[in-house]
Amino acid sequence: MKCREVVELMTDYLEGALSAIDRHRFEEHIAGCDGCRAYLEQMRITLSQVHRLADEPIPERVQEQLLEAFRSWKSTGRSTPS
């Protein structure tokens, strides 16, 4: 698995949504790649901070809009580890 694939699967990994095979490949890559391991840790820290800040639930419509904006941004191939 290449770094770009790992970045694309990061959210699914953190949500426990990867198949056993993909999870194994992901973890195997993370074990040997300092850049992706650092990115994973940054994502974990970010998510934990977001959960602490979330006193009020975000309306479902806003969540959907944010997810769509993120997916659109991600599909443009912006700044990811190599």
Long-range contacts (C-beta under 8 A, 24 or more apart in sequence): 1-25, 1-26, 1-28, 1-29, 2-29, 3-29, 3-33, 3-35, 3-36, 3-80, 3-81, 3-82, 4-77, 4-80, 4-82, 5-29, 6-30, 6-33, 6-36, 6-39, 6-81, 7-36, 7-39, 7-80, 7-81, 8-74, 10-39, 10-40, 10-43, 11-43, 13-40, 14-40, 14-43, 14-44, 14-47, 33-81, 35-81, 35-82, 36-81, 38-81, 39-80, 39-81
